[in-house]
Amino acid sequence: MLRLGRLSNLSMSQAHQILWIDDEIEALQPHIHVLRERGYTVTPATNGEDGIALLTNDNTQYSAVLLDQVMPGKDGMATLDAIRAIDGQIPVVLVTQSSDEQFVEVALGKQVTDFLVKPIGVAQIASTLKRILDQPQIVVDQIPNRYTADFNAIRTLKDSAPDWKDWVDIYVKLLQWDLVSERLAEGGLEETHLAQKKECNAEFSDFVEAHYPDWVAGSPDAPPLSVNVLDRYVIPQLQAGKSVYFIVVDCFRLDHWLAVEPLLYPYFSIDRQYSCSILPSATMYSRNALFSGLFPAEVAERYPQYWQEESDGSTSTNRYERQLLEAHLERRGIKLKPGLQYFKIFDARGGNTYKKRVAATKRTSLSALVINFIDILTHQRSQSDVLQQLAPDEAAFRTLAHSWFSHSVLFDILRIVASQNATVVLTSDHGSVFCNRATPAFGNRETTTSLRFKIGANLGCEEGNAVYLRNPQDYRLPAETTSKDYILAKDDYYFVYPNDFYKYKRQFQGGFQHGGISMGELITPVVTLTPRL
């Protein structure tokens, strides 16, 4: 049963102290009386000097200031400057006769919180104060009911044989609550939310295990997979004669995108769709599939010179993305004028080089860009105590991704593109999962070292915690020999060999990994950005 936190029923306005500065304060006594009846404590001042003195010398901790614009002596704007010199955070509501746009801009520049335009009624004042002062607590008070509604909606979806789209809806709801996780803690719901996420992730892993072979075989119920992204979202734009920037942010989770998406609202109209990473959800498979439009077994068969299956993290496994993309476009009959541009950003120097190229570009047909920062951060985090302290959990990692994006060359590039008549299709090859549970894996010395998937001969695992691919062909994965097997970790498990199990369990616990089956790894954003020209 869902347990709700206990919240206070006391009137929130009872604790609010209001300083009202107006040279005609006597005429406002009826308003003050009504505000006091509603629980506010109102301290009047007849001029700016007295108001500043009260704010400076009085022992009262004021919650907000009501400030008249037109007063003799120190007028409202001068008083506002003095208030901000004393307290940069206190809400100030300016009572004015003017709604002139230029005046409003000046006042906003001086950090006015809100405006009331004369003549004013006490109901306007009360509602403005409630919105400014009480909204945070009102939101917290309503969280239990809102969360209960979403909790029940998710449970109903899970109990009704959900399809891929239902699972996306479930995941997005869970992530939207992740974005307000601090308020969940205030409402006493954080543990409930974490338990629900864990349950959903386990059931999603079972869902993928049951349906993925049908998806790669061409089932009509299949989600857009990595191999479908270019055909579905990029090539139609090219066929319509549009200039397109195709941007792949390696290991960019859906919650990372949801956190940064609002930063782009002023620049783009945004159409957010979703795709599913192929398995294994690792760069050498999913990103090659993105560019080639082919499953790994097809790449290995058609273009053996471009296929190299090594431990994930080796850049050599993705050195032929440009060639695979060119072959893909040729198969689709796409001829680009000007020709294809392809660039990969590993560091700030490369990012600045590409930014200058974009700024100087007069016309592009298709420009493909790969950004590796989040993937590099994910891998280096497991080797760095500093990064582990900066991003100890999913919420902190999301905050770190938001901070990176808001100051990144990628954000600069997108704002440059927004001034051009070009479309952006931004996606990720895969995400990652925060791994907390170790599960044993067995293999010989040639078995790959990845923590979420392993390739080798005669592999072993606890199959309740992993998917054993005894027939890689059913997953459209290369199978050069009959003894070649794959195992993929499910949910938040990571593989550890039985030798020194507990040592390596401690070493790798709490790391962000990819290559297995979870919502965080497989459900990826595919976002079409159209400039607001």
Secondary structure, DSSP 8 states (H G I E B T S, - for coil): ---------S-GGGG-EEEEE-TTGGGGHHHHHHHHHTT-EEEEESSHHHHHHHHHH-S---SEEEEES--SSS-HHHHHHHHHHH-SSS-EEEEES---HHHHHHHHHTT--EEEESS--HHHHHHHHIIIIIHHHHHHHHHHHHHHHHHHHHHHHHTS---HHHHHHHHHHHHHHHTTHHHHHHTT-HHHHHHHHHHHHHHHHHHHHHHHHHHHTT-TT---BGGGHIIIIIHHHHHTT-EEEEEEETT--HHHHHHHGGGGTTTEEEEEEEEE--SS-SHHHHHHHHHHSS-HHHHHHH-GGG-----TT-GGGGTTHHHHHHHHHHHTT---SS--EEEEE-SHHHHHHHHHHHHH-S--SEEEEEE-HHHHHHHHHTT-HHHHHHSSSHHHHHHHHHHHHHTSHHHHHHHHHHTTTEEEEEE-S---EEE-EEEEEE--TTS---SSEEEEES-EE-TTSEEEES-GGGGT---SSTTEEEEEEBTTEEEE-STTHHHHHHHHTTEEE-SSBSHHHHEEEEEEEEE--
